[in-house]
Amino acid sequence: MSWTDAAGLAGVLMILVAYAGAALGRLDPKGGWSLLANFVGACGILVSLLLANFNLSSTVMEGAWAAVALIGLARLALKRPG
């Protein structure tokens, strides 16, 4: 297994864990940990797509997934006092 495959699989695992946590009520889907897991996971998948196994539709999907998670993280950061 190449390192790009490993990055993609790790990304998939992170997104699935975050999704399962949210679906089972163990993780707030709008919370920082969930958004961070989705952002890092999508970036891992993007690494695999962009450096090894390009697929346009998957790249667009993961890019959008990462962007939405990043916007959510930015909103959390701006909302916090201090």
PyMOL Python script that loads the backbone (N, CA, C, O; Angstrom):
from pymol import cmd

cmd.read_pdbstr("""\
ATOM      1  N   MET A   1       0.843  -1.174   0.000  1.00  0.00           N
ATOM      2  CA  MET A   1       0.000   0.000   0.000  1.00  0.00           C
ATOM      3  C   MET A   1       0.891   1.241   0.000  1.00  0.00           C
ATOM      4  O   MET A   1       1.852   1.335   0.763  1.00  0.00           O
ATOM      5  N   SER A   2       0.552   2.183  -0.867  1.00  0.00           N
ATOM      6  CA  SER A   2       1.325   3.419  -0.941  1.00  0.00           C
ATOM      7  C   SER A   2       0.896   4.377   0.169  1.00  0.00           C
ATOM      8  O   SER A   2      -0.145   4.186   0.798  1.00  0.00           O
ATOM      9  N   TRP A   3       1.704   5.401   0.401  1.00  0.00           N
ATOM     10  CA  TRP A   3       1.361   6.372   1.443  1.00  0.00           C
ATOM     11  C   TRP A   3       0.135   7.183   1.056  1.00  0.00           C
ATOM     12  O   TRP A   3      -0.601   7.641   1.930  1.00  0.00           O
ATOM     13  N   THR A   4      -0.100   7.372  -0.260  1.00  0.00           N
ATOM     14  CA  THR A   4      -1.296   8.107  -0.674  1.00  0.00           C
ATOM     15  C   THR A   4      -2.555   7.278  -0.423  1.00  0.00           C
ATOM     16  O   THR A   4      -3.594   7.821  -0.050  1.00  0.00           O
ATOM     17  N   ASP A   5      -2.462   5.963  -0.629  1.00  0.00           N
ATOM     18  CA  ASP A   5      -3.592   5.085  -0.286  1.00  0.00           C
ATOM     19  C   ASP A   5      -3.854   5.115   1.218  1.00  0.00           C
ATOM     20  O   ASP A   5      -5.005   5.154   1.653  1.00  0.00           O
ATOM     21  N   ALA A   6      -2.791   5.097   2.000  1.00  0.00           N
ATOM     22  CA  ALA A   6      -2.933   5.140   3.458  1.00  0.00           C
ATOM     23  C   ALA A   6      -3.577   6.456   3.897  1.00  0.00           C
ATOM     24  O   ALA A   6      -4.421   6.464   4.792  1.00  0.00           O
ATOM     25  N   ALA A   7      -3.180   7.569   3.270  1.00  0.00           N
ATOM     26  CA  ALA A   7      -3.780   8.866   3.602  1.00  0.00           C
ATOM     27  C   ALA A   7      -5.265   8.868   3.267  1.00  0.00           C
ATOM     28  O   ALA A   7      -6.075   9.368   4.047  1.00  0.00           O
ATOM     29  N   GLY A   8      -5.622   8.321   2.129  1.00  0.00           N
ATOM     30  CA  GLY A   8      -7.029   8.243   1.733  1.00  0.00           C
ATOM     31  C   GLY A   8      -7.844   7.368   2.663  1.00  0.00           C
ATOM     32  O   GLY A   8      -8.953   7.735   3.054  1.00  0.00           O
ATOM     33  N   LEU A   9      -7.302   6.212   3.022  1.00  0.00           N
ATOM     34  CA  LEU A   9      -8.019   5.316   3.933  1.00  0.00           C
ATOM     35  C   LEU A   9      -8.153   5.918   5.330  1.00  0.00           C
ATOM     36  O   LEU A   9      -9.195   5.775   5.969  1.00  0.00           O
ATOM     37  N   ALA A  10      -7.115   6.584   5.801  1.00  0.00           N
ATOM     38  CA  ALA A  10      -7.197   7.258   7.103  1.00  0.00           C
ATOM     39  C   ALA A  10      -8.265   8.349   7.057  1.00  0.00           C
ATOM     40  O   ALA A  10      -9.011   8.534   8.019  1.00  0.00           O
ATOM     41  N   GLY A  11      -8.337   9.067   5.940  1.00  0.00           N
ATOM     42  CA  GLY A  11      -9.363  10.094   5.786  1.00  0.00           C
ATOM     43  C   GLY A  11     -10.766   9.513   5.810  1.00  0.00           C
ATOM     44  O   GLY A  11     -11.657  10.053   6.466  1.00  0.00           O
ATOM     45  N   VAL A  12     -10.959   8.423   5.102  1.00  0.00           N
ATOM     46  CA  VAL A  12     -12.261   7.753   5.102  1.00  0.00           C
ATOM     47  C   VAL A  12     -12.621   7.321   6.519  1.00  0.00           C
ATOM     48  O   VAL A  12     -13.757   7.510   6.952  1.00  0.00           O
ATOM     49  N   LEU A  13     -11.675   6.749   7.236  1.00  0.00           N
ATOM     50  CA  LEU A  13     -11.926   6.296   8.602  1.00  0.00           C
ATOM     51  C   LEU A  13     -12.321   7.472   9.505  1.00  0.00           C
ATOM     52  O   LEU A  13     -13.247   7.356  10.308  1.00  0.00           O
ATOM     53  N   MET A  14     -11.619   8.599   9.372  1.00  0.00           N
ATOM     54  CA  MET A  14     -11.941   9.764  10.202  1.00  0.00           C
ATOM     55  C   MET A  14     -13.354  10.267   9.928  1.00  0.00           C
ATOM     56  O   MET A  14     -14.096  10.574  10.861  1.00  0.00           O
ATOM     57  N   ILE A  15     -13.725  10.352   8.665  1.00  0.00           N
ATOM     58  CA  ILE A  15     -15.061  10.833   8.320  1.00  0.00           C
ATOM     59  C   ILE A  15     -16.123   9.855   8.803  1.00  0.00           C
ATOM     60  O   ILE A  15     -17.161  10.277   9.313  1.00  0.00           O
ATOM     61  N   LEU A  16     -15.884   8.563   8.653  1.00  0.00           N
ATOM     62  CA  LEU A  16     -16.854   7.567   9.105  1.00  0.00           C
ATOM     63  C   LEU A  16     -17.026   7.570  10.623  1.00  0.00           C
ATOM     64  O   LEU A  16     -18.141   7.421  11.123  1.00  0.00           O
ATOM     65  N   VAL A  17     -15.934   7.737  11.349  1.00  0.00           N
ATOM     66  CA  VAL A  17     -16.014   7.797  12.811  1.00  0.00           C
ATOM     67  C   VAL A  17     -16.796   9.042  13.236  1.00  0.00           C
ATOM     68  O   VAL A  17     -17.629   8.973  14.139  1.00  0.00           O
ATOM     69  N   ALA A  18     -16.530  10.174  12.588  1.00  0.00           N
ATOM     70  CA  ALA A  18     -17.260  11.401  12.912  1.00  0.00           C
ATOM     71  C   ALA A  18     -18.745  11.248  12.581  1.00  0.00           C
ATOM     72  O   ALA A  18     -19.601  11.682  13.351  1.00  0.00           O
ATOM     73  N   TYR A  19     -19.046  10.643  11.459  1.00  0.00           N
ATOM     74  CA  TYR A  19     -20.442  10.437  11.072  1.00  0.00           C
ATOM     75  C   TYR A  19     -21.146   9.493  12.040  1.00  0.00           C
ATOM     76  O   TYR A  19     -22.266   9.766  12.472  1.00  0.00           O
ATOM     77  N   ALA A  20     -20.500   8.400  12.377  1.00  0.00           N
ATOM     78  CA  ALA A  20     -21.098   7.447  13.319  1.00  0.00           C
ATOM     79  C   ALA A  20     -21.312   8.103  14.681  1.00  0.00           C
ATOM     80  O   ALA A  20     -22.353   7.914  15.310  1.00  0.00           O
ATOM     81  N   GLY A  21     -20.323   8.872  15.131  1.00  0.00           N
ATOM     82  CA  GLY A  21     -20.467   9.564  16.405  1.00  0.00           C
ATOM     83  C   GLY A  21     -21.642  10.520  16.404  1.00  0.00           C
ATOM     84  O   GLY A  21     -22.383  10.598  17.384  1.00  0.00           O
ATOM     85  N   ALA A  22     -21.819  11.253  15.302  1.00  0.00           N
ATOM     86  CA  ALA A  22     -22.951  12.183  15.192  1.00  0.00           C
ATOM     87  C   ALA A  22     -24.274  11.427  15.100  1.00  0.00           C
ATOM     88  O   ALA A  22     -25.250  11.799  15.751  1.00  0.00           O
ATOM     89  N   ALA A  23     -24.309  10.371  14.296  1.00  0.00           N
ATOM     90  CA  ALA A  23     -25.545   9.608  14.112  1.00  0.00           C
ATOM     91  C   ALA A  23     -25.983   8.901  15.391  1.00  0.00           C
ATOM     92  O   ALA A  23     -27.178   8.708  15.617  1.00  0.00           O
ATOM     93  N   LEU A  24     -25.025   8.519  16.222  1.00  0.00           N
ATOM     94  CA  LEU A  24     -25.340   7.813  17.468  1.00  0.00           C
ATOM     95  C   LEU A  24     -25.467   8.761  18.659  1.00  0.00           C
ATOM     96  O   LEU A  24     -25.643   8.317  19.794  1.00  0.00           O
ATOM     97  N   GLY A  25     -25.379  10.058  18.402  1.00  0.00           N
ATOM     98  CA  GLY A  25     -25.552  11.041  19.453  1.00  0.00           C
ATOM     99  C   GLY A  25     -24.372  11.181  20.393  1.00  0.00           C
ATOM    100  O   GLY A  25     -24.520  11.722  21.489  1.00  0.00           O
ATOM    101  N   ARG A  26     -23.210  10.709  19.992  1.00  0.00           N
ATOM    102  CA  ARG A  26     -22.020  10.783  20.832  1.00  0.00           C
ATOM    103  C   ARG A  26     -21.131  11.978  20.479  1.00  0.00           C
ATOM    104  O   ARG A  26     -20.200  12.306  21.216  1.00  0.00           O
ATOM    105  N   LEU A  27     -21.422  12.618  19.358  1.00  0.00           N
ATOM    106  CA  LEU A  27     -20.588  13.722  18.884  1.00  0.00           C
ATOM    107  C   LEU A  27     -21.505  14.786  18.276  1.00  0.00           C
ATOM    108  O   LEU A  27     -22.373  14.472  17.462  1.00  0.00           O
ATOM    109  N   ASP A  28     -21.310  16.025  18.670  1.00  0.00           N
ATOM    110  CA  ASP A  28     -22.100  17.127  18.124  1.00  0.00           C
ATOM    111  C   ASP A  28     -21.635  17.403  16.703  1.00  0.00           C
ATOM    112  O   ASP A  28     -20.474  17.762  16.505  1.00  0.00           O
ATOM    113  N   PRO A  29     -22.509  17.247  15.699  1.00  0.00           N
ATOM    114  CA  PRO A  29     -22.074  17.441  14.318  1.00  0.00           C
ATOM    115  C   PRO A  29     -21.635  18.872  14.015  1.00  0.00           C
ATOM    116  O   PRO A  29     -20.936  19.103  13.029  1.00  0.00           O
ATOM    117  N   LYS A  30     -22.036  19.837  14.848  1.00  0.00           N
ATOM    118  CA  LYS A  30     -21.620  21.227  14.659  1.00  0.00           C
ATOM    119  C   LYS A  30     -20.469  21.598  15.590  1.00  0.00           C
ATOM    120  O   LYS A  30     -20.032  22.748  15.623  1.00  0.00           O
ATOM    121  N   GLY A  31     -19.986  20.618  16.343  1.00  0.00           N
ATOM    122  CA  GLY A  31     -18.905  20.858  17.288  1.00  0.00           C
ATOM    123  C   GLY A  31     -17.534  20.794  16.638  1.00  0.00           C
ATOM    124  O   GLY A  31     -17.365  20.287  15.529  1.00  0.00           O
ATOM    125  N   GLY A  32     -16.570  21.320  17.361  1.00  0.00           N
ATOM    126  CA  GLY A  32     -15.216  21.404  16.838  1.00  0.00           C
ATOM    127  C   GLY A  32     -14.588  20.074  16.482  1.00  0.00           C
ATOM    128  O   GLY A  32     -13.942  19.955  15.441  1.00  0.00           O
ATOM    129  N   TRP A  33     -14.765  19.063  17.334  1.00  0.00           N
ATOM    130  CA  TRP A  33     -14.129  17.765  17.054  1.00  0.00           C
ATOM    131  C   TRP A  33     -14.692  17.123  15.798  1.00  0.00           C
ATOM    132  O   TRP A  33     -13.952  16.553  14.996  1.00  0.00           O
ATOM    133  N   SER A  34     -16.002  17.219  15.630  1.00  0.00           N
ATOM    134  CA  SER A  34     -16.629  16.644  14.442  1.00  0.00           C
ATOM    135  C   SER A  34     -16.187  17.373  13.180  1.00  0.00           C
ATOM    136  O   SER A  34     -15.845  16.744  12.179  1.00  0.00           O
ATOM    137  N   LEU A  35     -16.197  18.699  13.231  1.00  0.00           N
ATOM    138  CA  LEU A  35     -15.776  19.486  12.072  1.00  0.00           C
ATOM    139  C   LEU A  35     -14.306  19.259  11.744  1.00  0.00           C
ATOM    140  O   LEU A  35     -13.929  19.165  10.575  1.00  0.00           O
ATOM    141  N   LEU A  36     -13.481  19.171  12.778  1.00  0.00           N
ATOM    142  CA  LEU A  36     -12.052  18.926  12.558  1.00  0.00           C
ATOM    143  C   LEU A  36     -11.815  17.552  11.929  1.00  0.00           C
ATOM    144  O   LEU A  36     -11.014  17.415  11.004  1.00  0.00           O
ATOM    145  N   ALA A  37     -12.516  16.540  12.437  1.00  0.00           N
ATOM    146  CA  ALA A  37     -12.377  15.190  11.873  1.00  0.00           C
ATOM    147  C   ALA A  37     -12.810  15.168  10.416  1.00  0.00           C
ATOM    148  O   ALA A  37     -12.168  14.524   9.587  1.00  0.00           O
ATOM    149  N   ASN A  38     -13.901  15.870  10.094  1.00  0.00           N
ATOM    150  CA  ASN A  38     -14.359  15.927   8.709  1.00  0.00           C
ATOM    151  C   ASN A  38     -13.378  16.676   7.821  1.00  0.00           C
ATOM    152  O   ASN A  38     -13.128  16.262   6.689  1.00  0.00           O
ATOM    153  N   PHE A  39     -12.818  17.775   8.319  1.00  0.00           N
ATOM    154  CA  PHE A  39     -11.846  18.542   7.526  1.00  0.00           C
ATOM    155  C   PHE A  39     -10.574  17.729   7.266  1.00  0.00           C
ATOM    156  O   PHE A  39     -10.125  17.615   6.125  1.00  0.00           O
ATOM    157  N   VAL A  40     -10.006  17.171   8.321  1.00  0.00           N
ATOM    158  CA  VAL A  40      -8.765  16.402   8.169  1.00  0.00           C
ATOM    159  C   VAL A  40      -9.016  15.156   7.318  1.00  0.00           C
ATOM    160  O   VAL A  40      -8.190  14.793   6.479  1.00  0.00           O
ATOM    161  N   GLY A  41     -10.149  14.510   7.537  1.00  0.00           N
ATOM    162  CA  GLY A  41     -10.488  13.329   6.748  1.00  0.00           C
ATOM    163  C   GLY A  41     -10.621  13.643   5.266  1.00  0.00           C
ATOM    164  O   GLY A  41     -10.085  12.927   4.421  1.00  0.00           O
ATOM    165  N   ALA A  42     -11.340  14.720   4.954  1.00  0.00           N
ATOM    166  CA  ALA A  42     -11.503  15.115   3.551  1.00  0.00           C
ATOM    167  C   ALA A  42     -10.160  15.481   2.930  1.00  0.00           C
ATOM    168  O   ALA A  42      -9.909  15.171   1.765  1.00  0.00           O
ATOM    169  N   CYS A  43      -9.298  16.137   3.700  1.00  0.00           N
ATOM    170  CA  CYS A  43      -7.966  16.476   3.182  1.00  0.00           C
ATOM    171  C   CYS A  43      -7.144  15.220   2.903  1.00  0.00           C
ATOM    172  O   CYS A  43      -6.409  15.170   1.917  1.00  0.00           O
ATOM    173  N   GLY A  44      -7.261  14.215   3.755  1.00  0.00           N
ATOM    174  CA  GLY A  44      -6.558  12.950   3.507  1.00  0.00           C
ATOM    175  C   GLY A  44      -7.030  12.283   2.226  1.00  0.00           C
ATOM    176  O   GLY A  44      -6.223  11.766   1.453  1.00  0.00           O
ATOM    177  N   ILE A  45      -8.330  12.297   2.004  1.00  0.00           N
ATOM    178  CA  ILE A  45      -8.874  11.723   0.777  1.00  0.00           C
ATOM    179  C   ILE A  45      -8.419  12.547  -0.432  1.00  0.00           C
ATOM    180  O   ILE A  45      -8.083  11.990  -1.477  1.00  0.00           O
ATOM    181  N   LEU A  46      -8.411  13.872  -0.284  1.00  0.00           N
ATOM    182  CA  LEU A  46      -7.948  14.727  -1.384  1.00  0.00           C
ATOM    183  C   LEU A  46      -6.497  14.454  -1.742  1.00  0.00           C
ATOM    184  O   LEU A  46      -6.140  14.465  -2.920  1.00  0.00           O
ATOM    185  N   VAL A  47      -5.659  14.209  -0.749  1.00  0.00           N
ATOM    186  CA  VAL A  47      -4.256  13.867  -1.023  1.00  0.00           C
ATOM    187  C   VAL A  47      -4.195  12.634  -1.920  1.00  0.00           C
ATOM    188  O   VAL A  47      -3.457  12.607  -2.905  1.00  0.00           O
ATOM    189  N   SER A  48      -4.965  11.633  -1.574  1.00  0.00           N
ATOM    190  CA  SER A  48      -4.985  10.405  -2.362  1.00  0.00           C
ATOM    191  C   SER A  48      -5.501  10.660  -3.779  1.00  0.00           C
ATOM    192  O   SER A  48      -4.961  10.131  -4.750  1.00  0.00           O
ATOM    193  N   LEU A  49      -6.543  11.472  -3.882  1.00  0.00           N
ATOM    194  CA  LEU A  49      -7.121  11.752  -5.202  1.00  0.00           C
ATOM    195  C   LEU A  49      -6.213  12.606  -6.076  1.00  0.00           C
ATOM    196  O   LEU A  49      -6.074  12.354  -7.273  1.00  0.00           O
ATOM    197  N   LEU A  50      -5.603  13.603  -5.479  1.00  0.00           N
ATOM    198  CA  LEU A  50      -4.814  14.541  -6.278  1.00  0.00           C
ATOM    199  C   LEU A  50      -3.428  14.021  -6.628  1.00  0.00           C
ATOM    200  O   LEU A  50      -2.868  14.396  -7.659  1.00  0.00           O
ATOM    201  N   LEU A  51      -2.872  13.167  -5.786  1.00  0.00           N
ATOM    202  CA  LEU A  51      -1.506  12.698  -6.028  1.00  0.00           C
ATOM    203  C   LEU A  51      -1.409  11.300  -6.630  1.00  0.00           C
ATOM    204  O   LEU A  51      -0.357  10.910  -7.138  1.00  0.00           O
ATOM    205  N   ALA A  52      -2.507  10.547  -6.572  1.00  0.00           N
ATOM    206  CA  ALA A  52      -2.386   9.170  -7.051  1.00  0.00           C
ATOM    207  C   ALA A  52      -3.530   8.722  -7.948  1.00  0.00           C
ATOM    208  O   ALA A  52      -3.289   8.229  -9.050  1.00  0.00           O
ATOM    209  N   ASN A  53      -4.732   8.881  -7.513  1.00  0.00           N
ATOM    210  CA  ASN A  53      -5.876   8.283  -8.211  1.00  0.00           C
ATOM    211  C   ASN A  53      -6.939   9.329  -8.507  1.00  0.00           C
ATOM    212  O   ASN A  53      -8.019   9.293  -7.917  1.00  0.00           O
ATOM    213  N   PHE A  54      -6.652  10.261  -9.412  1.00  0.00           N
ATOM    214  CA  PHE A  54      -7.572  11.366  -9.668  1.00  0.00           C
ATOM    215  C   PHE A  54      -8.916  10.883 -10.174  1.00  0.00           C
ATOM    216  O   PHE A  54      -9.008  10.025 -11.052  1.00  0.00           O
ATOM    217  N   ASN A  55      -9.964  11.464  -9.587  1.00  0.00           N
ATOM    218  CA  ASN A  55     -11.335  11.256 -10.024  1.00  0.00           C
ATOM    219  C   ASN A  55     -12.040  12.584  -9.812  1.00  0.00           C
ATOM    220  O   ASN A  55     -12.143  13.056  -8.680  1.00  0.00           O
ATOM    221  N   LEU A  56     -12.527  13.194 -10.885  1.00  0.00           N
ATOM    222  CA  LEU A  56     -13.062  14.550 -10.805  1.00  0.00           C
ATOM    223  C   LEU A  56     -14.238  14.664  -9.841  1.00  0.00           C
ATOM    224  O   LEU A  56     -14.247  15.552  -8.989  1.00  0.00           O
ATOM    225  N   SER A  57     -15.217  13.792  -9.959  1.00  0.00           N
ATOM    226  CA  SER A  57     -16.402  13.915  -9.104  1.00  0.00           C
ATOM    227  C   SER A  57     -16.049  13.705  -7.637  1.00  0.00           C
ATOM    228  O   SER A  57     -16.579  14.410  -6.778  1.00  0.00           O
ATOM    229  N   SER A  58     -15.187  12.774  -7.334  1.00  0.00           N
ATOM    230  CA  SER A  58     -14.768  12.555  -5.950  1.00  0.00           C
ATOM    231  C   SER A  58     -13.943  13.723  -5.425  1.00  0.00           C
ATOM    232  O   SER A  58     -14.058  14.086  -4.255  1.00  0.00           O
ATOM    233  N   THR A  59     -13.121  14.307  -6.272  1.00  0.00           N
ATOM    234  CA  THR A  59     -12.314  15.456  -5.873  1.00  0.00           C
ATOM    235  C   THR A  59     -13.206  16.653  -5.557  1.00  0.00           C
ATOM    236  O   THR A  59     -12.981  17.354  -4.570  1.00  0.00           O
ATOM    237  N   VAL A  60     -14.212  16.886  -6.386  1.00  0.00           N
ATOM    238  CA  VAL A  60     -15.151  17.980  -6.127  1.00  0.00           C
ATOM    239  C   VAL A  60     -15.901  17.728  -4.821  1.00  0.00           C
ATOM    240  O   VAL A  60     -16.063  18.646  -4.017  1.00  0.00           O
ATOM    241  N   MET A  61     -16.357  16.509  -4.603  1.00  0.00           N
ATOM    242  CA  MET A  61     -17.092  16.172  -3.383  1.00  0.00           C
ATOM    243  C   MET A  61     -16.222  16.389  -2.143  1.00  0.00           C
ATOM    244  O   MET A  61     -16.663  17.024  -1.185  1.00  0.00           O
ATOM    245  N   GLU A  62     -15.021  15.881  -2.152  1.00  0.00           N
ATOM    246  CA  GLU A  62     -14.152  16.014  -0.979  1.00  0.00           C
ATOM    247  C   GLU A  62     -13.684  17.453  -0.780  1.00  0.00           C
ATOM    248  O   GLU A  62     -13.502  17.896   0.354  1.00  0.00           O
ATOM    249  N   GLY A  63     -13.489  18.179  -1.871  1.00  0.00           N
ATOM    250  CA  GLY A  63     -13.143  19.590  -1.749  1.00  0.00           C
ATOM    251  C   GLY A  63     -14.271  20.375  -1.099  1.00  0.00           C
ATOM    252  O   GLY A  63     -14.031  21.226  -0.243  1.00  0.00           O
ATOM    253  N   ALA A  64     -15.500  20.087  -1.506  1.00  0.00           N
ATOM    254  CA  ALA A  64     -16.660  20.745  -0.898  1.00  0.00           C
ATOM    255  C   ALA A  64     -16.795  20.338   0.571  1.00  0.00           C
ATOM    256  O   ALA A  64     -17.094  21.175   1.422  1.00  0.00           O
ATOM    257  N   TRP A  65     -16.577  19.063   0.867  1.00  0.00           N
ATOM    258  CA  TRP A  65     -16.658  18.557   2.242  1.00  0.00           C
ATOM    259  C   TRP A  65     -15.648  19.280   3.130  1.00  0.00           C
ATOM    260  O   TRP A  65     -15.975  19.702   4.240  1.00  0.00           O
ATOM    261  N   ALA A  66     -14.432  19.418   2.638  1.00  0.00           N
ATOM    262  CA  ALA A  66     -13.384  20.111   3.394  1.00  0.00           C
ATOM    263  C   ALA A  66     -13.733  21.587   3.568  1.00  0.00           C
ATOM    264  O   ALA A  66     -13.529  22.146   4.646  1.00  0.00           O
ATOM    265  N   ALA A  67     -14.257  22.226   2.518  1.00  0.00           N
ATOM    266  CA  ALA A  67     -14.601  23.650   2.594  1.00  0.00           C
ATOM    267  C   ALA A  67     -15.713  23.898   3.607  1.00  0.00           C
ATOM    268  O   ALA A  67     -15.633  24.841   4.394  1.00  0.00           O
ATOM    269  N   VAL A  68     -16.741  23.070   3.595  1.00  0.00           N
ATOM    270  CA  VAL A  68     -17.841  23.235   4.552  1.00  0.00           C
ATOM    271  C   VAL A  68     -17.337  23.053   5.977  1.00  0.00           C
ATOM    272  O   VAL A  68     -17.693  23.825   6.867  1.00  0.00           O
ATOM    273  N   ALA A  69     -16.515  22.040   6.195  1.00  0.00           N
ATOM    274  CA  ALA A  69     -15.969  21.809   7.539  1.00  0.00           C
ATOM    275  C   ALA A  69     -15.080  22.974   7.967  1.00  0.00           C
ATOM    276  O   ALA A  69     -15.121  23.393   9.124  1.00  0.00           O
ATOM    277  N   LEU A  70     -14.286  23.492   7.053  1.00  0.00           N
ATOM    278  CA  LEU A  70     -13.403  24.620   7.376  1.00  0.00           C
ATOM    279  C   LEU A  70     -14.215  25.877   7.704  1.00  0.00           C
ATOM    280  O   LEU A  70     -13.864  26.614   8.625  1.00  0.00           O
ATOM    281  N   ILE A  71     -15.281  26.125   6.970  1.00  0.00           N
ATOM    282  CA  ILE A  71     -16.161  27.257   7.265  1.00  0.00           C
ATOM    283  C   ILE A  71     -16.785  27.087   8.650  1.00  0.00           C
ATOM    284  O   ILE A  71     -16.864  28.043   9.421  1.00  0.00           O
ATOM    285  N   GLY A  72     -17.227  25.870   8.962  1.00  0.00           N
ATOM    286  CA  GLY A  72     -17.778  25.606  10.293  1.00  0.00           C
ATOM    287  C   GLY A  72     -16.760  25.850  11.391  1.00  0.00           C
ATOM    288  O   GLY A  72     -17.093  26.421  12.430  1.00  0.00           O
ATOM    289  N   LEU A  73     -15.533  25.428  11.175  1.00  0.00           N
ATOM    290  CA  LEU A  73     -14.468  25.662  12.159  1.00  0.00           C
ATOM    291  C   LEU A  73     -14.180  27.160  12.315  1.00  0.00           C
ATOM    292  O   LEU A  73     -13.964  27.642  13.427  1.00  0.00           O
ATOM    293  N   ALA A  74     -14.177  27.883  11.205  1.00  0.00           N
ATOM    294  CA  ALA A  74     -13.929  29.329  11.264  1.00  0.00           C
ATOM    295  C   ALA A  74     -15.048  30.034  12.020  1.00  0.00           C
ATOM    296  O   ALA A  74     -14.791  30.944  12.808  1.00  0.00           O
ATOM    297  N   ARG A  75     -16.275  29.622  11.786  1.00  0.00           N
ATOM    298  CA  ARG A  75     -17.406  30.221  12.506  1.00  0.00           C
ATOM    299  C   ARG A  75     -17.314  29.945  13.991  1.00  0.00           C
ATOM    300  O   ARG A  75     -17.602  30.822  14.806  1.00  0.00           O
ATOM    301  N   LEU A  76     -16.917  28.744  14.350  1.00  0.00           N
ATOM    302  CA  LEU A  76     -16.723  28.434  15.777  1.00  0.00           C
ATOM    303  C   LEU A  76     -15.638  29.308  16.381  1.00  0.00           C
ATOM    304  O   LEU A  76     -15.797  29.832  17.484  1.00  0.00           O
ATOM    305  N   ALA A  77     -14.550  29.463  15.669  1.00  0.00           N
ATOM    306  CA  ALA A  77     -13.425  30.266  16.174  1.00  0.00           C
ATOM    307  C   ALA A  77     -13.822  31.727  16.346  1.00  0.00           C
ATOM    308  O   ALA A  77     -13.413  32.371  17.312  1.00  0.00           O
ATOM    309  N   LEU A  78     -14.608  32.248  15.424  1.00  0.00           N
ATOM    310  CA  LEU A  78     -15.015  33.647  15.495  1.00  0.00           C
ATOM    311  C   LEU A  78     -16.091  33.885  16.550  1.00  0.00           C
ATOM    312  O   LEU A  78     -16.220  34.990  17.075  1.00  0.00           O
ATOM    313  N   LYS A  79     -16.855  32.849  16.855  1.00  0.00           N
ATOM    314  CA  LYS A  79     -17.947  32.965  17.825  1.00  0.00           C
ATOM    315  C   LYS A  79     -17.449  32.958  19.266  1.00  0.00           C
ATOM    316  O   LYS A  79     -18.085  33.535  20.148  1.00  0.00           O
ATOM    317  N   ARG A  80     -16.332  32.318  19.501  1.00  0.00           N
ATOM    318  CA  ARG A  80     -15.800  32.180  20.857  1.00  0.00           C
ATOM    319  C   ARG A  80     -15.225  33.502  21.364  1.00  0.00           C
ATOM    320  O   ARG A  80     -14.486  34.177  20.648  1.00  0.00           O
ATOM    321  N   PRO A  81     -15.564  33.865  22.594  1.00  0.00           N
ATOM    322  CA  PRO A  81     -14.985  35.088  23.157  1.00  0.00           C
ATOM    323  C   PRO A  81     -13.517  34.881  23.519  1.00  0.00           C
ATOM    324  O   PRO A  81     -13.088  33.776  23.851  1.00  0.00           O
ATOM    325  N   GLY A  82     -12.765  35.969  23.447  1.00  0.00           N
ATOM    326  CA  GLY A  82     -11.421  35.865  23.963  1.00  0.00           C
ATOM    327  C   GLY A  82     -10.362  36.071  23.010  1.00  0.00           C
ATOM    328  O   GLY A  82      -9.187  36.000  23.369  1.00  0.00           O
TER     329      GLY A  82
END
""", "prot")
cmd.dss("prot")
cmd.show_as("cartoon", "prot")
cmd.util.cbc("prot")
cmd.orient("prot")
